[in-house]
Amino acid sequence: MYTTLLLPSVIKTTLQLKSVYLKREVELEIFSPDNLLGNERVNLLLVNDGQDLAQMKMEETLTSLYQRWCIEPTVVIGIKASDERILEYGIAGKPDFKKRGSKAQAYTDFIIKELMPFVQSEVDVTINGKRAFAGFSLGGITAFDIAWNNDNYFDAVGVFSGSFWWRKKDLNAGYTDDDRIVHEMIRDTKTNPAVKFWLMTGTNDELADRNHNFIIDSIDDTIDVVKELMKKGYQRPQDIFYYEMVGGKHDVPTWAKAMPKFLEWAFPKTRI
């Protein structure tokens, strides 16, 4: 029987990492497991829009999941966005029709070339388990892009209310669904990255319905991502988990409610 002495606790720290690629200091909020025996597999989760994790009660969520023996020990790193979020987030090398996401390549370079080495050298515990990247809204497709194109670094991605509408053309400029940038990226990738996908939307995520099919665009666009992945051979539920939250909105409280479900999917506790 497990005792409370064997349950990980959570230590929260805040650090500044100076980025050459982003030309600024990036504030990190790190939630590290403590009270470990030393032989556990320790996972890693990076989260975009880390400034929202306090409102999401990430520390309390992790503590609760540890107490209920639901997840393996996991280092969670919230990456706080800057006032250039709309430029740094997006799909690397493929800005949208308003040139948003023009610094997404620099953000990718920061994650792969600066943050990941920092984690391996500076975080007190050794990361030897699964590695995942998650994000909300525009931060969600950013996590998807980075994990998709760097599967040697990431095993899974979590996208909460992802901005999968991200497109090359405005709706009034001859737009078709083929102009959606993430869907095109999936189709054009020759290989199948070794990544698993957790995608969620809320039934009240938005009101827009550009094709007038009585299904909001956020659900349409996310389901179409699932379809594109399945065309490439990924399977449900082994590789893809889709969660549609009834009443879920495009806001932090909704994502906070969904977070435990994602964590249990990404880092489930191995029962003995």
C-alpha positions in Angstrom: 0.0 0.0 0.0 1.2 3.5 -0.8 1.8 5.9 2.0 1.6 9.7 2.0 5.4 9.8 2.4 5.8 8.3 -1.0 3.6 10.9 -2.7 5.3 13.6 -4.7 4.8 17.2 -3.5 5.1 20.3 -5.7 7.8 23.0 -5.5 7.0 26.1 -7.5 9.8 28.4 -8.6 10.1 31.4 -11.0 13.1 31.9 -13.2 14.2 34.3 -16.0 15.9 32.8 -19.1 17.6 35.2 -21.4 16.9 34.3 -25.0 19.2 35.2 -27.8 16.6 34.2 -30.4 13.7 36.2 -28.9 16.0 39.1 -27.8 14.3 39.2 -24.4 14.2 37.6 -21.0 11.5 34.8 -20.8 9.9 34.3 -17.5 9.3 30.7 -16.5 7.1 29.2 -13.8 8.3 25.8 -12.9 6.4 23.2 -10.9 8.8 20.4 -9.9 8.0 17.2 -8.1 9.6 16.8 -4.7 9.7 14.0 -2.2 10.8 11.5 -4.7 12.6 8.2 -4.0 15.0 8.7 -6.8 14.0 5.8 -9.0 10.9 7.3 -10.5 10.4 8.1 -14.2 10.0 11.9 -14.3 8.1 13.5 -17.2 8.2 17.0 -18.7 5.4 19.3 -19.8 6.0 22.6 -21.4 3.0 25.0 -21.5 2.6 28.1 -23.6 0.8 31.1 -22.0 2.3 30.2 -18.6 1.0 33.4 -17.2 -2.4 31.6 -17.0 -1.3 28.7 -14.8 -1.8 30.6 -11.5 -5.5 31.2 -12.4 -5.7 27.6 -13.5 -4.4 26.5 -10.1 -1.7 24.3 -11.6 0.0 23.7 -8.3 -3.2 22.5 -6.7 -4.1 20.4 -9.7 -0.8 18.6 -9.6 -0.9 18.1 -5.9 -4.4 16.6 -6.2 -3.4 14.2 -9.0 -0.4 13.1 -7.0 -2.5 12.5 -3.9 -4.9 10.4 -5.8 -2.0 8.5 -7.5 -3.3 9.5 -11.0 -0.1 10.7 -12.7 3.6 10.0 -12.7 6.0 12.8 -11.4 6.1 15.6 -13.9 8.0 18.8 -14.2 5.7 21.4 -15.6 7.2 24.6 -17.1 4.9 27.5 -17.9 6.4 29.8 -20.5 5.0 33.3 -20.0 4.1 35.1 -23.1 5.3 38.6 -24.0 3.5 41.6 -25.5 4.7 40.1 -28.9 2.6 36.9 -28.3 0.7 37.4 -31.5 4.0 37.5 -33.5 5.9 34.8 -31.6 3.0 32.3 -31.6 1.9 30.6 -34.8 3.4 28.2 -37.3 7.1 28.6 -37.9 7.9 30.1 -41.3 4.3 30.4 -42.2 2.7 33.7 -41.0 -1.1 34.1 -41.4 -2.8 36.5 -43.9 -2.1 39.4 -41.5 1.5 38.4 -41.0 0.8 37.3 -37.5 3.3 34.6 -36.4 6.2 36.3 -38.1 8.5 35.5 -35.2 7.3 31.9 -34.7 10.5 30.5 -36.0 12.4 32.5 -33.3 10.1 31.1 -30.7 10.7 27.6 -32.0 14.5 28.2 -31.8 14.1 29.4 -28.2 12.2 26.2 -27.2 14.5 23.7 -28.9 17.9 25.4 -28.7 17.6 27.3 -25.4 14.8 26.0 -23.2 15.3 22.3 -23.7 19.0 22.4 -22.9 18.2 24.6 -19.9 15.8 22.0 -18.6 18.3 19.2 -18.9 21.1 21.1 -17.2 19.3 23.3 -14.6 16.2 21.5 -13.4 16.9 19.7 -10.2 15.4 16.3 -11.2 16.4 14.2 -14.2 13.8 14.1 -17.0 13.8 10.5 -18.2 10.1 9.9 -19.0 7.6 11.3 -21.5 7.9 14.9 -22.9 4.9 16.8 -23.9 4.0 20.3 -25.1 0.6 22.0 -24.5 -1.1 25.3 -25.2 -4.3 27.2 -25.4 -5.8 28.9 -28.4 -3.0 30.3 -30.5 -0.5 28.9 -28.0 -2.1 25.5 -28.8 -1.3 25.4 -32.5 2.2 26.7 -31.6 2.7 23.7 -29.3 1.3 21.5 -32.1 3.7 22.9 -34.7 6.8 22.6 -32.5 6.0 19.0 -31.4 5.0 18.0 -34.9 8.3 19.2 -36.3 10.5 18.1 -33.4 9.3 14.6 -32.5 12.9 13.8 -31.3 12.1 16.2 -28.4 8.4 15.6 -27.8 6.2 12.5 -27.5 2.8 14.2 -27.1 1.0 17.5 -27.6 -2.1 18.9 -25.9 -4.2 21.6 -27.7 -6.9 23.3 -25.8 -9.3 25.3 -28.0 -6.7 25.5 -30.7 -6.7 28.2 -33.3 -6.8 25.7 -36.1 -8.6 28.4 -38.2 -5.1 30.0 -38.7 -5.1 30.7 -42.4 -3.2 32.1 -45.4 -6.2 34.1 -46.8 -8.9 36.3 -45.4 -12.4 35.0 -45.7 -13.1 37.8 -48.1 -10.1 37.0 -50.4 -11.1 33.7 -52.0 -10.5 31.6 -48.8 -11.2 27.9 -48.9 -10.6 25.3 -46.2 -7.3 24.4 -48.0 -5.9 27.7 -46.8 -5.8 26.5 -43.2 -2.1 26.5 -42.3 -2.0 23.6 -39.8 -4.1 21.3 -42.0 -1.8 22.0 -44.9 1.3 21.4 -42.8 -0.1 17.9 -41.8 -0.8 17.0 -45.4 2.5 18.2 -46.8 4.7 16.5 -44.2 6.2 13.4 -45.8 6.7 11.4 -42.6 4.5 10.6 -39.7 6.0 12.2 -36.6 6.1 9.9 -33.6 3.7 12.1 -31.5 0.4 11.5 -29.9 -2.4 14.1 -29.9 -4.9 15.3 -27.3 -7.2 17.9 -28.8 -10.1 19.6 -27.0 -12.8 22.2 -27.9 -15.8 23.5 -26.0 -19.3 23.6 -27.4 -19.4 27.3 -26.5 -15.9 28.0 -27.7 -17.1 30.7 -30.2 -20.1 31.7 -32.3 -18.5 31.8 -35.8 -19.8 29.3 -38.4 -18.3 30.3 -41.7 -19.8 27.4 -43.7 -23.2 27.7 -42.1 -23.4 24.0 -41.1 -24.6 24.8 -37.6 -21.3 23.6 -36.1 -19.0 26.3 -34.7 -15.7 26.7 -36.6 -13.5 25.7 -33.6 -15.1 22.3 -33.6 -15.1 22.0 -37.4 -11.4 22.9 -37.6 -10.4 20.6 -34.8 -12.3 17.7 -36.2 -10.7 18.3 -39.6 -7.3 18.1 -37.9 -8.3 14.7 -36.6 -9.4 13.7 -40.1 -6.1 14.9 -41.6 -4.1 12.9 -39.0 -6.2 9.8 -39.6 -5.6 10.1 -43.4 -1.9 9.8 -42.6 -2.5 6.6 -40.6 -2.8 7.8 -37.0 -5.6 6.0 -35.2 -8.1 6.8 -32.5 -7.9 6.3 -29.6 -4.3 5.0 -29.7 -2.8 8.1 -31.2 -5.5 10.7 -31.1 -7.8 11.7 -28.2 -10.5 14.3 -29.0 -12.4 15.8 -26.1 -15.5 18.0 -26.7 -16.5 19.7 -23.5 -20.2 20.5 -23.3 -20.6 24.1 -22.3 -16.8 24.7 -22.6 -15.8 28.3 -23.5 -12.7 29.9 -25.0 -11.4 30.9 -21.5 -9.1 29.9 -18.7 -11.7 28.4 -16.4 -12.7 25.9 -19.2 -9.0 25.0 -19.8 -8.4 24.6 -16.1 -11.3 22.2 -15.9 -9.8 20.2 -18.8 -6.2 20.2 -17.6 -6.5 17.2 -15.2 -7.9 15.1 -18.0 -5.0 16.0 -20.2 -2.4 15.3 -17.5 -4.0 11.9 -16.8 -3.9 11.1 -20.5 -0.3 12.3 -21.0 1.3 11.0 -17.8 -0.8 8.2 -16.4 0.3 6.5 -13.2 1.5 2.9 -13.8 -0.4 0.7 -11.4 1.5 -2.1 -9.8 
